[in-house]
């Protein structure tokens, strides 16, 4: 009798601000929907939940993620947490040390619960002065994640001078549109997504 391979049960909770829901994308997918649509599901049952709060920075995210995620995670499932960060901390004058601590708290609590994390860093804007601050915040968060052996996707560095990214933001009043979401999705897919989920990357 042939062995029947059991289907893996994965619950994926994504937390972050409104960019998780893809506002401004005429296809309604955003970056998260594009990533999910490119994820092969052979031998995998994947349930995904996007829990977005508009305008939310890292401190508010740190305070609310666990209660909301725990309601979606299961006892017999592989639980994954995607943390989509942004530059809201800079607007609230949160210190770099505090921003680092907020992410560290999320990752440490998740690790204690056996939850695997992927962190998507903040994306650049069209404001060069603001981008310098985002760059520093991005490096700080990347250091926190990598020190704890969690996957970190740096979206800032490859996009800050990317012509298509800047053109799309300029055409959409500074917000991502269809092309920009496509670039974000490509980075997530090619900077650790499949390895994080433990599935084979499609050829």
VOGU-3710 file (C-alpha; in Angstrom, 3 decimals, decimal comma):
1> xxxxxxxxxx> 0,000/0,000/0,000  1,324/3,404/-0,949  2,046/5,888/1,795  -0,361/8,789/1,779  1,424/12,028/2,529  -0,482/14,131/5,011  -1,398/17,625/3,858  0,379/20,332/5,831  -1,959/22,732/7,595  -0,632/26,304/7,596
11> xxxxxxxxxx> -2,274/29,328/9,169  -0,748/32,625/8,049  -1,655/35,871/9,792  -0,452/39,131/8,238  -0,517/42,280/10,363  0,258/45,834/9,331  -1,308/49,016/8,013  -3,686/49,603/5,113  -1,140/48,616/2,442  -1,971/45,011/3,344
21> xxxxxxxxxx> -5,357/45,486/1,680  -4,009/46,998/-1,555  -5,689/50,430/-1,704  -5,198/52,082/-5,082  -4,769/48,764/-6,912  -7,382/48,452/-9,684  -6,986/44,652/-9,527  -7,750/44,657/-5,804  -4,827/42,357/-4,992  -2,163/44,619/-3,536
31> xxxxxxxxxx> 1,202/43,017/-2,787  -0,194/40,446/-0,353  -2,796/39,097/-2,757  -0,176/38,794/-5,488  2,143/36,873/-3,186  -0,583/34,455/-2,123  -1,622/33,903/-5,749  1,958/32,876/-6,612  2,278/30,427/-3,723  2,061/26,760/-4,831
41> xxxxxxxxxx> -0,269/24,738/-2,639  0,574/21,168/-3,590  0,466/19,170/-0,376  -0,349/22,335/1,578  -3,561/23,733/3,003  -2,925/27,446/3,502  -5,356/29,689/5,321  -4,340/33,353/5,277  -5,710/36,321/7,184  -4,835/39,981/6,571
51> xxxxxxxxxx> -5,424/42,015/9,741  -4,837/45,614/8,742  -5,296/48,779/10,801  -4,953/52,070/8,869  -2,205/54,379/10,085  -0,849/51,915/12,620  2,770/52,161/13,769  4,919/49,522/15,425  3,882/50,322/18,989  0,166/49,863/18,336
61> xxxxxxxxxx> 0,958/46,770/16,287  2,968/45,325/19,154  0,052/45,887/21,517  -2,647/44,198/19,449  -1,142/41,486/17,227  -1,143/38,550/19,634  -4,773/38,672/20,711  -5,967/38,944/17,116  -3,536/36,359/15,726  -4,239/33,806/18,451
71> xxxxxxxxxx> -7,884/33,765/17,387  -6,804/32,609/13,912  -3,971/30,250/14,804  -4,670/26,589/15,532  -3,300/23,984/17,909  -2,469/21,440/15,217  -1,370/23,895/12,519  1,897/25,485/11,457  1,466/29,091/12,529  3,192/31,883/10,607
81> xxxxxxxxxx> 3,150/35,620/11,320  3,898/38,200/8,622  4,710/41,645/10,043  4,438/44,449/7,492  6,139/47,543/8,913  5,885/51,170/7,799  7,316/54,612/8,532  4,517/55,777/10,864  6,944/55,697/13,807  8,775/58,654/12,265
91> xxxxxxxxxx> 5,586/60,733/12,196  4,918/60,058/15,880  8,511/60,954/16,849  9,068/57,469/18,263  12,756/56,955/19,015  14,782/54,389/17,096  15,374/52,482/20,321  11,637/52,307/20,983  10,928/51,157/17,431  13,522/48,406/17,811
101> xxxxxxxxxx> 12,003/47,354/21,137  8,487/47,157/19,705  9,581/44,795/16,942  11,755/42,801/19,348  8,765/42,308/21,644  6,645/40,967/18,788  9,333/38,567/17,597  10,245/37,345/21,070  6,634/36,625/22,000  6,059/34,877/18,677
111> xxxxxxxxxx> 9,172/32,720/19,142  7,978/31,669/22,589  4,764/30,418/20,967  6,583/28,582/18,161  5,376/31,037/15,527  7,615/31,595/12,506  7,910/35,245/11,485  8,628/37,118/8,284  9,159/40,877/8,573  8,599/43,173/5,594
121> xxxxxxxxxx> 10,407/46,453/6,098  9,030/49,909/5,250  8,860/51,133/1,660  10,371/54,414/0,398  8,474/57,582/-0,415  9,123/60,375/-2,927  10,490/62,593/-0,124  14,286/62,244/-0,143  14,692/63,723/3,344  12,102/61,358/4,794
131> xxxxxxxxxx> 13,743/58,478/2,952  16,981/59,093/4,837  15,113/58,570/8,090  13,300/55,512/6,739  16,649/54,061/5,700  17,910/54,267/9,276  14,693/52,752/10,620  14,894/49,966/8,055  18,444/49,084/9,111  17,456/49,073/12,783
141> xxxxxxxxxx> 14,533/46,725/12,214  16,569/44,475/9,940  19,160/44,113/12,684  16,482/43,160/15,227  14,985/40,494/12,955  18,229/38,948/11,738  19,679/38,749/15,244  16,666/36,610/16,128  16,962/34,478/12,970  13,663/35,631/11,487
151> xxxxxxxxxx> 13,274/36,368/7,773  13,550/40,079/6,934  12,609/41,446/3,513  14,288/44,786/2,848  11,871/46,587/0,528  13,418/50,008/1,038  16,911/49,581/-0,439  15,946/48,082/-3,822  13,005/50,468/-4,336  14,282/53,841/-3,142
161> xxxxxxxxxx> 15,841/54,682/-6,523  13,763/52,326/-8,664  12,335/54,230/-11,623  9,093/52,261/-11,934  8,431/52,527/-8,209  8,887/56,286/-8,212  6,825/56,729/-11,377  3,949/54,736/-9,923  3,969/56,704/-6,678  4,081/59,977/-8,614
171> xxxxxxxxxx> 1,059/58,883/-10,657  -0,911/57,923/-7,528  -0,386/60,938/-5,263  2,510/59,299/-3,449  0,797/55,965/-2,809  1,480/52,590/-4,463  -0,529/51,567/-7,489  -0,615/48,372/-9,517  3,026/48,506/-10,633  4,353/49,341/-7,158
181> xxxxxxxxxx> 2,423/46,507/-5,528  3,848/44,174/-8,151  7,379/45,226/-7,210  6,686/44,690/-3,512  5,272/41,239/-4,224  8,322/40,300/-6,307  10,656/41,244/-3,463  8,716/39,238/-0,892  8,552/36,187/-3,160  12,260/36,285/-4,023
191> xxxxxxxxxx> 13,720/37,255/-0,650  12,722/34,336/1,528  8,976/33,665/1,192  9,155/30,038/0,052  11,907/29,130/2,486  9,938/30,755/5,311  6,864/28,674/4,516  8,957/25,569/3,919  7,650/24,966/0,394  9,467/24,441/-2,870
201> xxx> 9,955/27,536/-4,995  8,236/27,187/-8,401  10,542/26,955/-11,398
//
